[in-house]
């Protein structure tokens, strides 16, 4: 569904000046639509489901709405109030990001649709999705809370930074620990640990630490994007949300390890994670300062390995060597 009579004024507008809003129930679909929009150079105002749309007052100008699902009366009323130029309704399901060929084909189809609707033929001719081969082959997500710093440090102390992996750490910590945590966990090892303060690209030999005040999302090009949204629920950062997003994006290239911590954050979405063929390991609860977090994952029945931080580092080293058929050792 589009209003062609109103899209003509957009044809001569810079893409960065054209604002868009995504409405979709599936988080994966929202991420795929959002990434494509950003890749085209448009300005994404927000990406929400219907419940969030009804709760959030829309104060920005929205030129184009992308709606994955039914076009109901409530949505129509909201759109009318924003004086939008075009509405796109209904999209095929986006392939998983790690299915690079199929995902790129899906993006090209959406790009052609936008080019036609907005009368921007140059958009169809320009690349929207550039997948450069990263210097890493696996993403390792570490989740930790109370008792986590010492466990994560022991893990990194026994893990070579020369492995073809990058590390993303989601750690519940107080704001007062922001400056000290990177120094604590990379003391006596050569991992480069840094807090994420703006959109960054995952790098081999680096451990990026998720912020506590802003949500992050991973995309298919290896970027970790900082959004203007806060974390849902009481855990900050929300390990379960990062784990679900990273699993959807990287599939079998993701290895998640849950360390010592209080609560059950990280045990959500585990069935979905298994469907994506991601690895899930935990620190042995008996060896954890606070066992409830790893125990909740262990109790789910989806955990494939449990051990001490040192044993987890050795397991990861062996797993990478087996999958890449290259031997690695910590010098």
Buried (B, 14 or more C-beta within 10 A) or exposed (E): EBEEEBBEEBEEEEBEEBBBBBBBEBBBBBBBBBBBBBBBBBBBBBBBBBEEBEEEEBEEBBBBBBBBBEBEEEBEEBBEEBEBBBBBBEBEEBBBBBBEEEBBEBBBEBBEBBBBBBBBEEBBEEEBBEEEEBEBBBBBBBBBBBBBBBBBBBBBBBBBBEBBBBBBBBBBBEEEBBEEBBEEBBEEBBBBBBBBEEEBBBBBBBBBBBBBEBBBBBBBBBBBBBBEBEBEEEBBBBBBBBBBBBBBBBBEBBBBBBBBBBBBBBBBBBEBBBEBEBBBBBBBBEBBBBBBBBBBBBEBEBBEBBBBBBBBBBBBBEBBBEBEEEEBEBE
